[in-house]
């Protein structure tokens, strides 16, 4: 018999770790080829890890809720054959297990994403692995400016003001001594405690001000119910706080007369459904208008890295989608500006249906450069969404309502019943000023207002 090493697979760009959420198989269980062994979670989606080979589960090297790095051996399987131990990375291609993770948007959704765009998992845990010989291994410290750090580790170091020297001196517990998020947070906690101990000593001849009151523990009353956040809601909560702390949010609003658009869709929707076998909603139409405006104003399709501006080459629109669990997720339409309206409609319907069925893959939620959310679907007329880091803006559309409006005609002004809608956009004031943000938003509204009622798709 041989031993097969099941490795944690690569799950997309810049995703370097995942949380073990549930072992589907127990030690001693027989596993068929391509059968799921364990469920894992990143800050993007939840997935199954299937076994590329058939065999018996010999050993689990990670417990549930522990964090493993990409390439870590997570399980040992006993397989038919002899020879040296084999080693392989399973490909995550099956449907996600429980809740896929959002927004609102890295790079929970990302509005739902509003979530981290290309960040690693936020669930606390300590990665660890048990060697075959079950001997303790001494951790090594790598001192080198060429040492590899994941984007999440770099972001934390930058936000906390860690020098390169400090970063290089952190003990790495990941694969091959790699520094993980937990390593950095542990170092910061120890540094913070040391600083607090020093600064808490009174200085001679200096008056010590009284301590500031600490935040009181939340009190509950009789009958109150305490509901613990699920993993996805925790990620969304952390992502939202991170976004507000990172970007100075400002917002602009415009009102659009979308009567021509509404009448056009009403005219073509039945024929479209018969021809394509699915509905055409307003969402792909809004995304098309946003894509056009981003080509007109490329400085909105940006991210910030310190004092550098990254102008994104691709226009990848994140689309906030509601999940049956009540949470949100932001699947991404890649190269939206290169798709026809039919192509956008099919992409929107496909991503939305797979999101509701918890069947998104990790790559489906990565690479977004701008996020769109339709709050009108819930009957809201307008809102102020939170930016999906590390993007620079997020646009929301409200519900379309019939209202009396003043129209200018060659015979004078008249009052008519029109379909009106509000658009709002939150944007990062470090890079997008009011003139750019407001002009961009108005351009999106113009594309919707000037819709060709004779357009053929």
C-alpha positions as CSV (number, residue, x, y, z in Angstrom):
1,X,0.0,0.0,0.0
2,X,1.1,3.6,-0.7
3,X,0.5,6.9,1.1
4,X,-1.0,9.8,-0.8
5,X,-0.6,13.4,0.4
6,X,-3.7,15.5,-0.2
7,X,-2.7,19.2,-0.4
8,X,-4.7,22.3,0.0
9,X,-5.2,23.5,-3.6
10,X,-4.7,26.9,-5.1
11,X,-8.0,28.7,-5.1
12,X,-7.3,31.8,-7.2
13,X,-5.0,34.7,-7.4
14,X,-3.6,36.0,-4.0
15,X,-5.7,33.5,-2.0
16,X,-3.0,31.9,0.1
17,X,-4.9,30.3,2.9
18,X,-8.3,28.7,3.8
19,X,-10.2,27.6,6.9
20,X,-11.0,24.0,7.4
21,X,-14.8,24.2,8.1
22,X,-15.9,20.5,8.0
23,X,-14.4,17.1,7.4
24,X,-16.8,15.2,5.2
25,X,-14.9,12.0,5.7
26,X,-13.6,10.5,8.9
27,X,-10.4,8.4,9.5
28,X,-11.0,4.9,8.2
29,X,-13.6,6.0,5.6
30,X,-13.2,4.8,2.0
31,X,-13.0,7.7,-0.5
32,X,-13.8,7.3,-4.2
33,X,-11.9,9.3,-6.9
34,X,-13.2,12.9,-7.1
35,X,-15.2,12.5,-3.9
36,X,-15.2,15.4,-1.5
37,X,-13.0,14.9,1.6
38,X,-13.2,18.2,3.4
39,X,-15.0,21.6,3.2
40,X,-13.0,24.7,3.2
41,X,-13.7,28.5,3.3
42,X,-11.9,31.5,2.1
43,X,-13.1,35.1,2.2
44,X,-14.4,34.5,-1.3
45,X,-16.4,31.3,-1.4
46,X,-16.8,28.0,0.4
47,X,-15.6,24.9,-1.5
48,X,-15.2,21.2,-1.3
49,X,-11.7,19.6,-1.7
50,X,-12.1,16.4,-3.7
51,X,-9.6,13.6,-3.7
52,X,-8.0,13.0,-7.1
53,X,-7.5,9.3,-6.2
54,X,-9.4,6.6,-4.5
55,X,-8.3,5.2,-1.1
56,X,-8.9,5.2,2.6
57,X,-8.5,8.3,4.8
58,X,-5.5,7.5,7.0
59,X,-5.0,10.7,8.9
60,X,-6.4,14.3,9.2
61,X,-3.6,16.8,9.6
62,X,-5.8,19.8,10.4
63,X,-8.7,20.2,12.8
64,X,-11.9,22.0,11.9
65,X,-11.6,25.8,12.2
66,X,-7.9,25.7,11.7
67,X,-6.3,27.7,8.9
68,X,-4.2,25.9,6.3
69,X,-1.9,27.5,3.7
70,X,-2.1,26.7,0.0
71,X,0.2,23.7,-0.5
72,X,-0.1,22.4,3.0
73,X,-0.7,18.6,3.4
74,X,-4.1,18.4,4.9
75,X,-4.7,14.7,4.9
76,X,-3.0,11.3,4.2
77,X,-4.8,8.7,2.2
78,X,-3.9,5.0,1.9
79,X,-4.0,3.9,-1.7
80,X,-3.3,0.8,-3.7
81,X,0.3,0.4,-4.9
82,X,3.8,0.6,-3.5
83,X,6.6,3.0,-3.6
84,X,7.3,6.5,-2.3
85,X,4.6,8.7,-1.0
86,X,2.7,10.5,-3.7
87,X,1.7,14.1,-3.4
88,X,-0.9,16.1,-5.4
89,X,-3.0,19.2,-5.3
90,X,-6.7,18.6,-5.6
91,X,-8.5,20.9,-8.0
92,X,-11.5,22.8,-6.5
93,X,-14.1,22.6,-9.2
94,X,-17.1,21.3,-7.3
95,X,-19.9,23.4,-5.8
96,X,-19.2,25.4,-2.7
97,X,-20.5,23.8,0.5
98,X,-22.3,26.3,2.7
99,X,-22.4,30.0,2.4
100,X,-20.2,31.6,-0.3
101,X,-18.6,34.7,1.1
102,X,-19.1,38.2,-0.1
103,X,-19.2,42.1,-0.5
104,X,-19.8,44.2,-0.7
105,X,-16.4,43.3,-1.8
106,X,-11.5,41.6,-2.1
107,X,-10.7,43.3,-4.1
108,X,-17.9,40.9,0.7
109,X,-18.2,42.4,-2.1
110,X,-16.1,43.2,-1.8
111,X,-21.1,45.5,-1.2
112,X,-22.1,42.5,0.2
113,X,-19.6,43.9,-0.9
114,X,-19.0,44.6,-0.1
115,X,-16.0,42.3,0.6
116,X,-12.2,41.8,0.5
117,X,-11.1,41.8,-3.1
118,X,-8.2,39.3,-3.3
119,X,-7.7,39.0,0.4
120,X,-7.2,35.8,2.4
121,X,-9.7,34.4,4.9
122,X,-10.6,36.5,7.9
123,X,-11.6,33.7,10.2
124,X,-9.2,33.4,13.1
125,X,-7.3,30.2,13.4
126,X,-3.8,28.8,13.9
127,X,-2.4,26.8,11.1
128,X,-0.6,23.6,12.1
129,X,0.3,20.3,10.7
130,X,1.3,17.0,12.2
131,X,4.4,15.3,10.7
132,X,4.4,11.6,9.9
133,X,7.0,11.0,12.6
134,X,4.9,13.1,15.0
135,X,8.0,15.0,16.1
136,X,8.1,18.7,17.0
137,X,9.8,20.9,14.5
138,X,11.7,24.0,15.5
139,X,10.3,27.2,13.7
140,X,12.8,29.1,11.7
141,X,12.9,32.8,11.1
142,X,13.8,34.0,7.6
143,X,15.5,37.4,7.4
144,X,15.3,38.7,3.9
145,X,13.7,41.6,2.0
146,X,13.0,39.1,-0.8
147,X,10.9,37.0,1.5
148,X,7.4,36.3,0.1
149,X,4.5,38.0,1.8
150,X,0.8,37.6,0.7
151,X,-1.1,40.7,-0.2
152,X,-3.1,40.5,3.0
153,X,0.0,40.4,5.2
154,X,1.4,43.4,3.2
155,X,-1.8,45.4,3.7
156,X,-1.8,44.7,7.4
157,X,1.8,45.7,7.8
158,X,1.3,48.9,5.9
159,X,-1.8,49.9,7.8
160,X,-0.1,49.1,11.2
161,X,3.1,50.9,10.2
162,X,5.4,47.9,10.4
163,X,8.9,48.4,9.0
164,X,10.4,45.9,6.6
165,X,12.9,44.9,9.4
166,X,10.0,44.2,11.8
167,X,8.2,42.2,9.1
168,X,11.3,40.2,8.3
169,X,11.8,39.3,12.0
170,X,8.3,37.8,12.5
171,X,8.4,34.1,13.0
172,X,6.5,32.4,10.1
173,X,4.4,29.4,10.9
174,X,3.1,28.8,7.3
175,X,4.5,26.6,4.6
176,X,8.3,26.9,4.3
177,X,8.3,29.6,7.1
178,X,5.8,31.8,5.3
179,X,4.3,34.6,7.5
180,X,0.6,34.3,7.8
181,X,-2.0,36.8,8.9
182,X,-2.2,35.2,12.3
183,X,1.6,35.6,12.7
184,X,1.3,39.3,12.0
185,X,-1.7,39.8,14.3
186,X,0.1,37.9,17.1
187,X,3.2,40.1,16.7
188,X,1.1,43.3,16.7
189,X,-0.8,42.1,19.8
190,X,2.5,41.5,21.7
191,X,3.9,44.8,20.5
192,X,0.8,46.6,21.6
193,X,1.0,45.0,25.0
194,X,4.6,45.9,25.4
195,X,3.9,49.5,24.4
196,X,1.0,49.7,26.8
197,X,3.1,48.4,29.7
198,X,5.8,51.1,29.0
199,X,3.4,54.0,28.5
200,X,1.4,53.1,31.6
201,X,4.3,54.1,33.8
202,X,4.0,57.7,35.1
203,X,6.7,60.0,34.0
204,X,8.4,62.1,36.7
205,X,7.1,65.7,37.1
206,X,4.4,65.0,34.6
207,X,0.7,65.0,35.5
208,X,-0.9,61.8,34.4
209,X,-4.4,62.3,32.9
210,X,-7.1,59.9,34.2
211,X,-7.8,56.9,32.1
212,X,-10.5,57.1,29.4
213,X,-13.5,55.0,30.3
214,X,-13.6,51.7,28.5
215,X,-16.5,50.7,26.4
216,X,-19.1,48.9,28.5
217,X,-20.1,45.4,27.8
218,X,-23.5,45.3,26.0
219,X,-26.2,44.6,28.5
220,X,-29.2,42.4,27.6
221,X,-32.7,42.4,29.0
222,X,-35.0,39.6,29.8
223,X,-36.3,38.0,26.6
224,X,-33.4,39.2,24.4
225,X,-32.0,36.6,22.1
226,X,-28.2,36.4,21.4
227,X,-27.5,35.2,17.9
228,X,-23.9,34.5,17.0
229,X,-22.8,35.8,13.6
230,X,-22.2,33.1,11.0
231,X,-18.8,32.9,9.4
232,X,-19.9,34.9,6.4
233,X,-21.5,37.7,8.4
234,X,-18.3,38.0,10.5
235,X,-16.3,38.5,7.3
236,X,-18.8,41.1,5.9
237,X,-18.7,43.0,9.2
238,X,-14.9,43.1,9.3
239,X,-14.8,44.1,5.7
240,X,-17.2,46.9,6.2
241,X,-15.3,48.3,9.2
242,X,-12.0,48.0,7.2
243,X,-13.4,49.9,4.3
244,X,-14.7,52.8,6.3
245,X,-11.4,53.0,8.2
246,X,-9.5,52.9,4.9
247,X,-11.4,55.3,2.6
248,X,-12.9,58.7,3.2
249,X,-16.3,58.1,1.7
250,X,-18.2,60.8,-0.2
251,X,-21.4,60.3,-2.2
252,X,-23.1,61.8,-5.2
253,X,-26.7,61.4,-6.4
254,X,-28.5,61.9,-9.7
255,X,-32.1,61.3,-10.9
256,X,-32.6,59.7,-14.3
257,X,-35.7,59.5,-16.5
258,X,-35.6,55.9,-17.8
259,X,-39.0,55.9,-19.5
260,X,-37.5,55.0,-22.9
261,X,-35.5,52.2,-21.3
262,X,-38.5,50.7,-19.5
263,X,-40.7,50.9,-22.6
264,X,-38.0,49.2,-24.7
265,X,-37.5,46.4,-22.3
266,X,-41.3,45.8,-22.0
267,X,-41.5,45.6,-25.8
268,X,-38.6,43.1,-26.4
269,X,-38.7,40.9,-23.2
270,X,-41.2,38.3,-24.4
271,X,-39.4,37.8,-27.7
272,X,-36.0,37.7,-26.0
273,X,-37.2,35.0,-23.5
274,X,-38.5,32.8,-26.4
275,X,-35.2,33.2,-28.3
276,X,-32.7,32.9,-25.4
277,X,-34.7,30.8,-23.0
278,X,-34.2,33.3,-20.1
279,X,-35.3,36.8,-18.9
280,X,-33.5,40.0,-19.6
281,X,-33.5,42.1,-16.5
282,X,-32.4,45.7,-15.9
283,X,-29.2,44.6,-14.3
284,X,-27.2,43.9,-17.5
285,X,-28.5,47.2,-18.9
286,X,-27.1,49.1,-15.9
287,X,-23.8,47.3,-16.1
288,X,-23.5,48.1,-19.8
289,X,-24.0,51.8,-19.0
290,X,-21.4,51.6,-16.1
291,X,-18.9,49.9,-18.4
292,X,-19.2,52.6,-21.0
293,X,-18.8,55.4,-18.4
294,X,-15.7,53.7,-17.0
295,X,-14.2,53.7,-20.5
296,X,-15.0,57.4,-20.6
297,X,-13.5,58.1,-17.1
298,X,-10.7,55.5,-16.5
299,X,-9.7,57.3,-13.3
300,X,-12.7,55.9,-11.6
301,X,-11.6,52.3,-12.5
302,X,-8.7,52.6,-10.1
303,X,-7.2,51.4,-6.8
304,X,-4.8,52.9,-4.3
305,X,-1.5,51.4,-3.2
306,X,0.0,53.8,-0.6
307,X,0.5,57.0,-2.6
308,X,0.4,55.3,-5.9
309,X,-2.7,55.0,-8.2
310,X,-3.3,51.8,-10.0
311,X,-5.3,52.3,-13.2
312,X,-7.0,49.1,-14.0
313,X,-6.6,47.8,-17.5
314,X,-9.7,45.6,-17.3
315,X,-13.2,46.6,-16.5
316,X,-14.5,43.9,-14.2
317,X,-17.9,44.7,-12.6
318,X,-18.8,43.2,-9.3
319,X,-22.5,42.5,-9.0
320,X,-24.0,42.4,-5.4
321,X,-26.3,39.4,-5.1
322,X,-28.5,38.4,-2.2
323,X,-28.2,34.9,-0.8
324,X,-31.0,32.7,0.7
325,X,-29.2,33.0,4.0
326,X,-29.7,36.7,4.1
327,X,-26.1,37.5,3.4
328,X,-24.6,39.0,0.2
329,X,-21.9,38.1,-2.2
330,X,-20.3,39.9,-5.1
331,X,-19.7,37.7,-8.2
332,X,-17.7,39.5,-10.9
333,X,-18.4,39.9,-14.6
334,X,-14.9,39.9,-16.2
335,X,-14.2,42.3,-19.1
336,X,-17.8,43.6,-19.0
337,X,-17.0,46.3,-21.6
338,X,-16.2,43.6,-24.2
339,X,-19.5,41.8,-23.9
340,X,-22.7,42.5,-25.9
341,X,-25.9,43.1,-24.0
342,X,-26.9,39.5,-24.6
343,X,-23.6,38.4,-23.3
344,X,-24.0,40.5,-20.2
345,X,-27.5,39.2,-19.6
346,X,-26.4,35.6,-19.8
347,X,-23.4,36.3,-17.4
348,X,-25.7,38.1,-14.9
349,X,-28.3,35.3,-14.9
350,X,-25.6,32.6,-14.7
351,X,-23.8,34.2,-11.7
352,X,-27.0,35.1,-9.9
353,X,-28.4,31.6,-10.2
354,X,-25.1,29.9,-9.1
355,X,-24.8,32.4,-6.2
356,X,-28.3,31.5,-4.9
357,X,-27.5,27.8,-5.3
358,X,-24.1,28.2,-3.5
359,X,-22.3,27.0,-6.6
360,X,-19.9,29.9,-7.2
361,X,-16.2,29.1,-7.7
362,X,-13.4,31.1,-6.1
363,X,-12.5,32.8,-9.3
364,X,-16.1,34.0,-9.8
365,X,-15.7,36.5,-6.9
366,X,-12.2,37.8,-7.7
367,X,-10.7,40.6,-9.7
368,X,-13.5,43.2,-9.5
369,X,-12.5,46.8,-10.3
370,X,-15.9,48.4,-9.7
371,X,-19.1,47.3,-7.9
372,X,-22.7,47.7,-8.7
373,X,-25.7,47.1,-6.4
374,X,-29.4,47.2,-7.2
375,X,-31.1,48.3,-4.0
376,X,-34.2,49.0,-6.0
377,X,-34.9,45.3,-5.9
378,X,-35.9,45.7,-2.3
379,X,-38.1,48.7,-3.0
380,X,-35.5,51.3,-1.8
381,X,-35.4,54.6,-3.7
382,X,-31.7,55.3,-2.9
383,X,-28.9,54.4,-0.6
384,X,-25.2,55.1,0.3
385,X,-23.3,51.8,-0.1
386,X,-19.8,51.2,1.4
387,X,-16.9,50.8,-1.0
388,X,-15.7,47.3,-1.8
389,X,-12.0,47.5,-1.0
390,X,-9.6,47.9,-2.7
391,X,-11.8,49.4,-5.3
392,X,-12.4,53.2,-5.4
393,X,-16.2,53.4,-6.0
394,X,-19.5,51.6,-5.8
395,X,-22.7,52.6,-7.6
396,X,-26.3,51.9,-6.4
397,X,-29.6,52.2,-8.3
398,X,-33.0,52.6,-6.6
399,X,-36.4,51.4,-7.6
400,X,-38.0,52.7,-10.8
401,X,-41.2,54.6,-10.0
402,X,-43.8,56.5,-12.1
403,X,-43.9,60.1,-11.2
404,X,-45.2,63.4,-12.7
405,X,-42.3,65.3,-14.3
406,X,-41.9,68.5,-16.3
407,X,-41.0,68.0,-19.9
408,X,-39.7,70.7,-22.3
409,X,-41.4,70.5,-25.7
410,X,-41.4,72.7,-28.8
411,X,-44.8,73.9,-27.6
412,X,-43.8,74.7,-24.1
413,X,-43.4,72.8,-20.8
414,X,-45.8,70.0,-20.0
415,X,-46.3,67.6,-17.1
416,X,-46.2,63.9,-18.0
417,X,-46.0,60.6,-16.2
418,X,-42.4,59.3,-16.4
419,X,-40.4,56.4,-15.1
420,X,-37.9,57.9,-12.7
421,X,-34.9,56.4,-10.8
422,X,-32.2,57.6,-8.5
423,X,-28.6,56.6,-8.8
424,X,-26.1,57.1,-6.0
425,X,-22.3,56.5,-5.9
426,X,-19.9,56.3,-2.9
427,X,-16.3,56.9,-3.8
428,X,-12.9,57.2,-2.2
429,X,-12.2,60.9,-1.8
430,X,-8.4,60.3,-1.6
431,X,-8.4,59.8,-5.4
432,X,-11.9,60.7,-6.7
433,X,-13.0,64.3,-6.2
434,X,-16.6,65.5,-6.4
435,X,-16.2,66.8,-9.9
436,X,-15.0,63.5,-11.3
437,X,-17.4,61.4,-9.2
438,X,-20.4,63.6,-10.0
439,X,-19.6,63.8,-13.7
440,X,-19.1,60.0,-14.0
441,X,-22.4,59.3,-12.3
442,X,-24.2,61.8,-14.5
443,X,-22.6,60.0,-17.6
444,X,-24.1,56.7,-16.4
445,X,-27.5,58.4,-16.1
446,X,-27.1,59.9,-19.5
447,X,-26.5,56.5,-21.1
448,X,-29.7,55.2,-19.5
449,X,-31.8,58.3,-20.3
450,X,-30.8,58.4,-24.0
451,X,-31.7,54.8,-24.6
452,X,-32.5,53.9,-28.2
453,X,-36.1,52.6,-28.2
454,X,-35.5,51.0,-31.6
455,X,-32.4,49.0,-30.5
456,X,-32.2,45.4,-31.7
457,X,-30.4,42.7,-29.7
